[in-house]
Structures are given as C-alpha cells and as structure tokens.
Amino acid sequence: MSETRTDSVSLSENGAELDEAVWQAWKAMELPEGYRAEIIEGAIEVSPTGRLAHAMVVNRLCKALGIFLDDGEYGAWNVTNVIHLHRAWMPDGMVAPRHAELAEAEDDLGIKASAVRLVVEVVSPGERNQDRDRVKKRREYARAGIPVYVLIDDYDGQGAVTLFTGPRPDKADWEDIHRVPYGTEVTIPEGPAKGFVIGEAITGPKRG
C-alpha cells in the first residue's frame, strides 16, 4: 500500500511540475502579430487570429453585449486572457467585471475565471480549430465553472448556436446543452447578460 501511495504522489508531483513548466513557457512567449497562444488541457496551442468573417461576428457580438450591459458592474470583453489553474484561454468574447480589482488574475495576465460569467467562441474553419472550440474548450470552461458558454458555429450544418449552462467541473461537461440553427434566436438565461438575444443580427443568416 505504501508503494502505491508513493507512486501516486510522484505522478502528482510530476504533473504539477509539467504544468508549472508549461505556464512559465507560455508567460515567456513572444508571438508575431496576428497570433495568440493559449494553454488548453495542459498544452500550449498557437493559432492565428480569425479571418474577416470571424472578426465581423465577434465585433457585432461584443458591440451588442456592450450596449446591453450598458454601465453596469459587468462589461463585454475580448482579446483578453482568462486564467485558471495554470491554464490560459482567450475567448472571442466574454462577460466579466469592468473593474480590475474584481477580475484581475495574477501578474496582470488576464481575468481570473472565477470572475467570468459568460464566454463566447466563434468557430474558425479547419478541423483543429473546430475541435478546440467544440471539444477542448467546452471541457475547459466547464472545469473552470464558468456559468455560460456560447458556441457560434458556421460549420455546424448551415450554422448553429449552442448554449451550454450548468457547468460540472467534476465531469468537465455541462448539465444543459441547447443547440439551435441560425435563424432561431437564443436568449441567455442567467447572469449579468440574462435576456441578451443572439440571432441573425449577430450570426448572420443560415449558410448554404
């Protein structure tokens, strides 16, 4: 029994050391303009910023969210890191406190995940990008306990919006998943953005 416990401790320590090494490597990275680096499920992933069509959806979303939230405690953010347990993600949009003292993560690296109330990803073309947003980030945001995840996906049929709520950190998944095709409105059910509607004004019409 004692040998088993020792092996478990050793594996745990090795995992913690690897996480720390990845974290330090991420903090030291200097990327060329137009790229971003995230730590997703223990690995650094570098990806280009989105194409014009992607940026247009993100801009419409953040502008509409900003107007909806107006001058309240929470605001719309993008191009900002979310930090959680040596993980770092850069959602396409999110809702978090306006004031740094309520949201700032260590070393001014971004916003702590516990302060984030909603994250949005707009899927980019390519199998790797789709897997990152549909699978890996779905799990990561659930592990962090972020209350709402919105996935805007041009490449799901003729386009679809999927709303994830009820995060289960222990399962790395969500209790409630609601998917609708483009052209059907989705209303955020909780949090500071409760009542905010995502429809064609943000996503554009059905594809194809």
ChimeraX commands (.cxc) that place a marker at each C-alpha (Angstrom):
marker #1 position 0.00,0.00,0.00 radius 0.5
marker #1 position 2.78,2.43,0.86 radius 0.5
marker #1 position 4.39,1.88,-2.55 radius 0.5
marker #1 position 1.11,2.72,-4.29 radius 0.5
marker #1 position 0.76,5.94,-2.31 radius 0.5
marker #1 position 4.34,6.91,-3.13 radius 0.5
marker #1 position 3.77,6.30,-6.84 radius 0.5
marker #1 position 0.61,8.43,-6.74 radius 0.5
marker #1 position 2.40,11.30,-5.05 radius 0.5
marker #1 position 5.23,11.05,-7.57 radius 0.5
marker #1 position 2.84,11.18,-10.52 radius 0.5
marker #1 position 1.02,14.12,-8.97 radius 0.5
marker #1 position 4.27,15.99,-8.41 radius 0.5
marker #1 position 5.39,15.31,-11.98 radius 0.5
marker #1 position 2.08,16.64,-13.28 radius 0.5
marker #1 position 2.39,19.78,-11.18 radius 0.5
marker #1 position 5.96,20.33,-12.37 radius 0.5
marker #1 position 4.90,19.94,-16.00 radius 0.5
marker #1 position 2.02,22.40,-15.53 radius 0.5
marker #1 position 4.43,24.89,-13.99 radius 0.5
marker #1 position 6.91,24.43,-16.86 radius 0.5
marker #1 position 4.19,24.98,-19.46 radius 0.5
marker #1 position 2.93,28.01,-17.54 radius 0.5
marker #1 position 6.38,29.63,-17.42 radius 0.5
marker #1 position 6.96,28.87,-21.11 radius 0.5
marker #1 position 3.61,30.48,-22.00 radius 0.5
marker #1 position 4.40,33.60,-19.98 radius 0.5
marker #1 position 7.75,33.97,-21.76 radius 0.5
marker #1 position 6.38,33.58,-25.29 radius 0.5
marker #1 position 6.70,36.41,-27.80 radius 0.5
marker #1 position 4.47,35.83,-30.81 radius 0.5
marker #1 position 4.39,37.65,-34.14 radius 0.5
marker #1 position 1.45,39.97,-34.68 radius 0.5
marker #1 position -1.71,38.14,-35.65 radius 0.5
marker #1 position -1.19,35.08,-33.43 radius 0.5
marker #1 position -2.31,34.09,-29.96 radius 0.5
marker #1 position -1.17,31.40,-27.55 radius 0.5
marker #1 position -3.39,29.56,-25.09 radius 0.5
marker #1 position -2.83,26.77,-22.56 radius 0.5
marker #1 position -5.55,24.23,-23.27 radius 0.5
marker #1 position -5.68,20.96,-21.35 radius 0.5
marker #1 position -2.04,21.27,-20.35 radius 0.5
marker #1 position -0.57,22.13,-23.75 radius 0.5
marker #1 position 0.29,25.43,-25.43 radius 0.5
marker #1 position -1.71,25.96,-28.62 radius 0.5
marker #1 position -0.79,28.75,-31.02 radius 0.5
marker #1 position -3.38,29.91,-33.53 radius 0.5
marker #1 position -3.85,32.86,-35.89 radius 0.5
marker #1 position -6.44,35.48,-35.12 radius 0.5
marker #1 position -9.69,35.00,-37.00 radius 0.5
marker #1 position -10.46,35.82,-40.60 radius 0.5
marker #1 position -12.60,38.81,-41.57 radius 0.5
marker #1 position -15.90,36.89,-41.40 radius 0.5
marker #1 position -14.94,35.64,-37.92 radius 0.5
marker #1 position -13.96,39.14,-36.78 radius 0.5
marker #1 position -17.23,40.61,-38.04 radius 0.5
marker #1 position -19.28,38.20,-35.90 radius 0.5
marker #1 position -17.09,38.88,-32.86 radius 0.5
marker #1 position -17.38,42.65,-33.35 radius 0.5
marker #1 position -21.17,42.52,-33.72 radius 0.5
marker #1 position -21.43,40.33,-30.63 radius 0.5
marker #1 position -19.21,42.48,-28.40 radius 0.5
marker #1 position -20.83,45.72,-29.55 radius 0.5
marker #1 position -24.34,44.38,-28.86 radius 0.5
marker #1 position -23.27,42.93,-25.50 radius 0.5
marker #1 position -21.66,46.21,-24.51 radius 0.5
marker #1 position -24.86,48.11,-25.26 radius 0.5
marker #1 position -26.96,45.52,-23.41 radius 0.5
marker #1 position -24.78,45.67,-20.31 radius 0.5
marker #1 position -24.56,49.48,-20.54 radius 0.5
marker #1 position -22.97,51.00,-17.43 radius 0.5
marker #1 position -23.45,48.12,-15.02 radius 0.5
marker #1 position -20.84,46.32,-12.97 radius 0.5
marker #1 position -20.15,43.87,-15.81 radius 0.5
marker #1 position -18.98,44.60,-19.33 radius 0.5
marker #1 position -18.14,42.88,-22.62 radius 0.5
marker #1 position -14.50,41.88,-23.09 radius 0.5
marker #1 position -12.47,40.34,-25.89 radius 0.5
marker #1 position -8.78,39.84,-26.78 radius 0.5
marker #1 position -8.17,39.18,-23.08 radius 0.5
marker #1 position -6.85,36.08,-21.31 radius 0.5
marker #1 position -8.92,34.06,-18.88 radius 0.5
marker #1 position -6.68,32.44,-16.26 radius 0.5
marker #1 position -7.47,29.30,-14.26 radius 0.5
marker #1 position -5.07,26.90,-12.50 radius 0.5
marker #1 position -2.15,27.41,-14.89 radius 0.5
marker #1 position -4.49,27.41,-17.87 radius 0.5
marker #1 position -4.90,30.44,-20.14 radius 0.5
marker #1 position -7.65,30.90,-22.71 radius 0.5
marker #1 position -8.55,33.81,-24.95 radius 0.5
marker #1 position -12.27,33.62,-25.74 radius 0.5
marker #1 position -13.69,35.58,-28.64 radius 0.5
marker #1 position -15.96,37.35,-26.18 radius 0.5
marker #1 position -16.90,37.26,-22.52 radius 0.5
marker #1 position -18.79,38.99,-19.74 radius 0.5
marker #1 position -16.70,39.93,-16.71 radius 0.5
marker #1 position -16.43,42.78,-14.17 radius 0.5
marker #1 position -15.40,46.15,-15.57 radius 0.5
marker #1 position -13.04,46.90,-12.68 radius 0.5
marker #1 position -9.65,45.21,-12.43 radius 0.5
marker #1 position -9.76,44.76,-8.67 radius 0.5
marker #1 position -12.74,42.40,-9.12 radius 0.5
marker #1 position -11.31,40.45,-12.03 radius 0.5
marker #1 position -7.53,40.68,-12.34 radius 0.5
marker #1 position -5.57,37.42,-12.34 radius 0.5
marker #1 position -2.01,37.08,-11.06 radius 0.5
marker #1 position 0.73,39.25,-12.56 radius 0.5
marker #1 position -1.83,41.26,-14.55 radius 0.5
marker #1 position -2.00,38.41,-17.08 radius 0.5
marker #1 position -5.75,38.50,-17.62 radius 0.5
marker #1 position -9.09,37.93,-15.93 radius 0.5
marker #1 position -9.50,35.15,-13.37 radius 0.5
marker #1 position -12.01,32.54,-14.49 radius 0.5
marker #1 position -13.99,32.80,-11.25 radius 0.5
marker #1 position -14.97,36.37,-12.23 radius 0.5
marker #1 position -16.19,35.44,-15.73 radius 0.5
marker #1 position -19.94,34.96,-16.14 radius 0.5
marker #1 position -20.13,34.08,-19.83 radius 0.5
marker #1 position -17.73,33.08,-22.61 radius 0.5
marker #1 position -18.31,33.00,-26.35 radius 0.5
marker #1 position -16.33,31.24,-29.05 radius 0.5
marker #1 position -16.85,31.78,-32.78 radius 0.5
marker #1 position -15.62,28.69,-34.60 radius 0.5
marker #1 position -12.97,29.15,-37.29 radius 0.5
marker #1 position -12.56,26.87,-40.33 radius 0.5
marker #1 position -10.38,23.79,-40.06 radius 0.5
marker #1 position -10.66,20.54,-38.11 radius 0.5
marker #1 position -8.14,21.61,-35.46 radius 0.5
marker #1 position -9.97,24.90,-34.77 radius 0.5
marker #1 position -13.32,23.17,-34.62 radius 0.5
marker #1 position -12.03,20.52,-32.23 radius 0.5
marker #1 position -10.55,23.19,-29.97 radius 0.5
marker #1 position -13.81,25.12,-29.55 radius 0.5
marker #1 position -16.30,22.23,-29.72 radius 0.5
marker #1 position -14.44,19.76,-27.53 radius 0.5
marker #1 position -11.39,21.04,-25.63 radius 0.5
marker #1 position -12.66,24.47,-24.64 radius 0.5
marker #1 position -16.08,23.03,-23.86 radius 0.5
marker #1 position -14.35,20.85,-21.27 radius 0.5
marker #1 position -12.02,23.56,-20.00 radius 0.5
marker #1 position -14.77,26.13,-19.44 radius 0.5
marker #1 position -16.82,23.51,-17.60 radius 0.5
marker #1 position -13.82,22.60,-15.40 radius 0.5
marker #1 position -13.44,26.28,-14.51 radius 0.5
marker #1 position -17.13,26.51,-13.54 radius 0.5
marker #1 position -17.90,29.38,-15.92 radius 0.5
marker #1 position -21.72,29.58,-15.82 radius 0.5
marker #1 position -22.49,30.03,-19.54 radius 0.5
marker #1 position -20.67,29.03,-22.72 radius 0.5
marker #1 position -21.98,30.12,-26.13 radius 0.5
marker #1 position -20.63,28.48,-29.28 radius 0.5
marker #1 position -21.35,30.23,-32.59 radius 0.5
marker #1 position -20.53,27.72,-35.31 radius 0.5
marker #1 position -20.69,28.46,-39.04 radius 0.5
marker #1 position -19.57,24.88,-39.74 radius 0.5
marker #1 position -22.30,23.02,-37.85 radius 0.5
marker #1 position -24.79,22.23,-40.60 radius 0.5
marker #1 position -25.97,25.53,-42.07 radius 0.5
marker #1 position -24.73,27.29,-38.96 radius 0.5
marker #1 position -25.79,26.78,-35.34 radius 0.5
marker #1 position -25.57,28.38,-31.92 radius 0.5
marker #1 position -25.13,26.07,-28.94 radius 0.5
marker #1 position -25.79,27.29,-25.40 radius 0.5
marker #1 position -24.08,25.40,-22.55 radius 0.5
marker #1 position -25.24,26.02,-18.97 radius 0.5
marker #1 position -24.90,24.23,-15.65 radius 0.5
marker #1 position -21.16,23.51,-15.67 radius 0.5
marker #1 position -19.98,20.30,-13.97 radius 0.5
marker #1 position -16.30,20.82,-13.11 radius 0.5
marker #1 position -16.02,17.25,-11.82 radius 0.5
marker #1 position -17.26,15.87,-15.17 radius 0.5
marker #1 position -15.69,18.51,-17.44 radius 0.5
marker #1 position -19.10,18.86,-19.05 radius 0.5
marker #1 position -22.45,20.64,-18.85 radius 0.5
marker #1 position -25.87,19.73,-17.48 radius 0.5
marker #1 position -27.84,21.66,-20.10 radius 0.5
marker #1 position -26.99,21.92,-23.79 radius 0.5
marker #1 position -29.31,23.77,-26.16 radius 0.5
marker #1 position -28.49,23.90,-29.89 radius 0.5
marker #1 position -30.45,25.88,-32.46 radius 0.5
marker #1 position -29.81,26.56,-36.17 radius 0.5
marker #1 position -29.02,30.04,-37.42 radius 0.5
marker #1 position -32.25,31.97,-37.81 radius 0.5
marker #1 position -33.56,30.85,-34.40 radius 0.5
marker #1 position -32.89,33.22,-31.53 radius 0.5
marker #1 position -31.06,32.14,-28.38 radius 0.5
marker #1 position -31.64,34.03,-25.13 radius 0.5
marker #1 position -29.04,33.99,-22.34 radius 0.5
marker #1 position -30.91,32.56,-19.33 radius 0.5
marker #1 position -28.83,33.77,-16.38 radius 0.5
marker #1 position -26.16,36.11,-15.08 radius 0.5
marker #1 position -25.45,39.75,-15.99 radius 0.5
marker #1 position -26.32,39.06,-19.66 radius 0.5
marker #1 position -29.66,37.42,-18.81 radius 0.5
marker #1 position -32.14,38.32,-21.56 radius 0.5
marker #1 position -29.47,39.07,-24.18 radius 0.5
marker #1 position -30.55,37.64,-27.54 radius 0.5
marker #1 position -28.22,36.05,-30.10 radius 0.5
marker #1 position -29.84,35.93,-33.53 radius 0.5
marker #1 position -29.19,36.75,-37.16 radius 0.5
marker #1 position -28.17,40.31,-36.30 radius 0.5
marker #1 position -25.05,38.74,-34.76 radius 0.5
marker #1 position -24.55,35.41,-36.53 radius 0.5
marker #1 position -25.76,36.37,-39.99 radius 0.5
marker #1 position -28.23,34.14,-41.90 radius 0.5
marker #1 position -28.10,30.39,-42.45 radius 0.5
marker #1 position -25.22,29.20,-44.61 radius 0.5
marker #1 position -25.64,27.41,-47.92 radius 0.5
marker link #1:1,2 radius 0.2
marker link #1:2,3 radius 0.2
marker link #1:3,4 radius 0.2
marker link #1:4,5 radius 0.2
marker link #1:5,6 radius 0.2
marker link #1:6,7 radius 0.2
marker link #1:7,8 radius 0.2
marker link #1:8,9 radius 0.2
marker link #1:9,10 radius 0.2
marker link #1:10,11 radius 0.2
marker link #1:11,12 radius 0.2
marker link #1:12,13 radius 0.2
marker link #1:13,14 radius 0.2
marker link #1:14,15 radius 0.2
marker link #1:15,16 radius 0.2
marker link #1:16,17 radius 0.2
marker link #1:17,18 radius 0.2
marker link #1:18,19 radius 0.2
marker link #1:19,20 radius 0.2
marker link #1:20,21 radius 0.2
marker link #1:21,22 radius 0.2
marker link #1:22,23 radius 0.2
marker link #1:23,24 radius 0.2
marker link #1:24,25 radius 0.2
marker link #1:25,26 radius 0.2
marker link #1:26,27 radius 0.2
marker link #1:27,28 radius 0.2
marker link #1:28,29 radius 0.2
marker link #1:29,30 radius 0.2
marker link #1:30,31 radius 0.2
marker link #1:31,32 radius 0.2
marker link #1:32,33 radius 0.2
marker link #1:33,34 radius 0.2
marker link #1:34,35 radius 0.2
marker link #1:35,36 radius 0.2
marker link #1:36,37 radius 0.2
marker link #1:37,38 radius 0.2
marker link #1:38,39 radius 0.2
marker link #1:39,40 radius 0.2
marker link #1:40,41 radius 0.2
marker link #1:41,42 radius 0.2
marker link #1:42,43 radius 0.2
marker link #1:43,44 radius 0.2
marker link #1:44,45 radius 0.2
marker link #1:45,46 radius 0.2
marker link #1:46,47 radius 0.2
marker link #1:47,48 radius 0.2
marker link #1:48,49 radius 0.2
marker link #1:49,50 radius 0.2
marker link #1:50,51 radius 0.2
marker link #1:51,52 radius 0.2
marker link #1:52,53 radius 0.2
marker link #1:53,54 radius 0.2
marker link #1:54,55 radius 0.2
marker link #1:55,56 radius 0.2
marker link #1:56,57 radius 0.2
marker link #1:57,58 radius 0.2
marker link #1:58,59 radius 0.2
marker link #1:59,60 radius 0.2
marker link #1:60,61 radius 0.2
marker link #1:61,62 radius 0.2
marker link #1:62,63 radius 0.2
marker link #1:63,64 radius 0.2
marker link #1:64,65 radius 0.2
marker link #1:65,66 radius 0.2
marker link #1:66,67 radius 0.2
marker link #1:67,68 radius 0.2
marker link #1:68,69 radius 0.2
marker link #1:69,70 radius 0.2
marker link #1:70,71 radius 0.2
marker link #1:71,72 radius 0.2
marker link #1:72,73 radius 0.2
marker link #1:73,74 radius 0.2
marker link #1:74,75 radius 0.2
marker link #1:75,76 radius 0.2
marker link #1:76,77 radius 0.2
marker link #1:77,78 radius 0.2
marker link #1:78,79 radius 0.2
marker link #1:79,80 radius 0.2
marker link #1:80,81 radius 0.2
marker link #1:81,82 radius 0.2
marker link #1:82,83 radius 0.2
marker link #1:83,84 radius 0.2
marker link #1:84,85 radius 0.2
marker link #1:85,86 radius 0.2
marker link #1:86,87 radius 0.2
marker link #1:87,88 radius 0.2
marker link #1:88,89 radius 0.2
marker link #1:89,90 radius 0.2
marker link #1:90,91 radius 0.2
marker link #1:91,92 radius 0.2
marker link #1:92,93 radius 0.2
marker link #1:93,94 radius 0.2
marker link #1:94,95 radius 0.2
marker link #1:95,96 radius 0.2
marker link #1:96,97 radius 0.2
marker link #1:97,98 radius 0.2
marker link #1:98,99 radius 0.2
marker link #1:99,100 radius 0.2
marker link #1:100,101 radius 0.2
marker link #1:101,102 radius 0.2
marker link #1:102,103 radius 0.2
marker link #1:103,104 radius 0.2
marker link #1:104,105 radius 0.2
marker link #1:105,106 radius 0.2
marker link #1:106,107 radius 0.2
marker link #1:107,108 radius 0.2
marker link #1:108,109 radius 0.2
marker link #1:109,110 radius 0.2
marker link #1:110,111 radius 0.2
marker link #1:111,112 radius 0.2
marker link #1:112,113 radius 0.2
marker link #1:113,114 radius 0.2
marker link #1:114,115 radius 0.2
marker link #1:115,116 radius 0.2
marker link #1:116,117 radius 0.2
marker link #1:117,118 radius 0.2
marker link #1:118,119 radius 0.2
marker link #1:119,120 radius 0.2
marker link #1:120,121 radius 0.2
marker link #1:121,122 radius 0.2
marker link #1:122,123 radius 0.2
marker link #1:123,124 radius 0.2
marker link #1:124,125 radius 0.2
marker link #1:125,126 radius 0.2
marker link #1:126,127 radius 0.2
marker link #1:127,128 radius 0.2
marker link #1:128,129 radius 0.2
marker link #1:129,130 radius 0.2
marker link #1:130,131 radius 0.2
marker link #1:131,132 radius 0.2
marker link #1:132,133 radius 0.2
marker link #1:133,134 radius 0.2
marker link #1:134,135 radius 0.2
marker link #1:135,136 radius 0.2
marker link #1:136,137 radius 0.2
marker link #1:137,138 radius 0.2
marker link #1:138,139 radius 0.2
marker link #1:139,140 radius 0.2
marker link #1:140,141 radius 0.2
marker link #1:141,142 radius 0.2
marker link #1:142,143 radius 0.2
marker link #1:143,144 radius 0.2
marker link #1:144,145 radius 0.2
marker link #1:145,146 radius 0.2
marker link #1:146,147 radius 0.2
marker link #1:147,148 radius 0.2
marker link #1:148,149 radius 0.2
marker link #1:149,150 radius 0.2
marker link #1:150,151 radius 0.2
marker link #1:151,152 radius 0.2
marker link #1:152,153 radius 0.2
marker link #1:153,154 radius 0.2
marker link #1:154,155 radius 0.2
marker link #1:155,156 radius 0.2
marker link #1:156,157 radius 0.2
marker link #1:157,158 radius 0.2
marker link #1:158,159 radius 0.2
marker link #1:159,160 radius 0.2
marker link #1:160,161 radius 0.2
marker link #1:161,162 radius 0.2
marker link #1:162,163 radius 0.2
marker link #1:163,164 radius 0.2
marker link #1:164,165 radius 0.2
marker link #1:165,166 radius 0.2
marker link #1:166,167 radius 0.2
marker link #1:167,168 radius 0.2
marker link #1:168,169 radius 0.2
marker link #1:169,170 radius 0.2
marker link #1:170,171 radius 0.2
marker link #1:171,172 radius 0.2
marker link #1:172,173 radius 0.2
marker link #1:173,174 radius 0.2
marker link #1:174,175 radius 0.2
marker link #1:175,176 radius 0.2
marker link #1:176,177 radius 0.2
marker link #1:177,178 radius 0.2
marker link #1:178,179 radius 0.2
marker link #1:179,180 radius 0.2
marker link #1:180,181 radius 0.2
marker link #1:181,182 radius 0.2
marker link #1:182,183 radius 0.2
marker link #1:183,184 radius 0.2
marker link #1:184,185 radius 0.2
marker link #1:185,186 radius 0.2
marker link #1:186,187 radius 0.2
marker link #1:187,188 radius 0.2
marker link #1:188,189 radius 0.2
marker link #1:189,190 radius 0.2
marker link #1:190,191 radius 0.2
marker link #1:191,192 radius 0.2
marker link #1:192,193 radius 0.2
marker link #1:193,194 radius 0.2
marker link #1:194,195 radius 0.2
marker link #1:195,196 radius 0.2
marker link #1:196,197 radius 0.2
marker link #1:197,198 radius 0.2
marker link #1:198,199 radius 0.2
marker link #1:199,200 radius 0.2
marker link #1:200,201 radius 0.2
marker link #1:201,202 radius 0.2
marker link #1:202,203 radius 0.2
marker link #1:203,204 radius 0.2
marker link #1:204,205 radius 0.2
marker link #1:205,206 radius 0.2
marker link #1:206,207 radius 0.2
marker link #1:207,208 radius 0.2
view
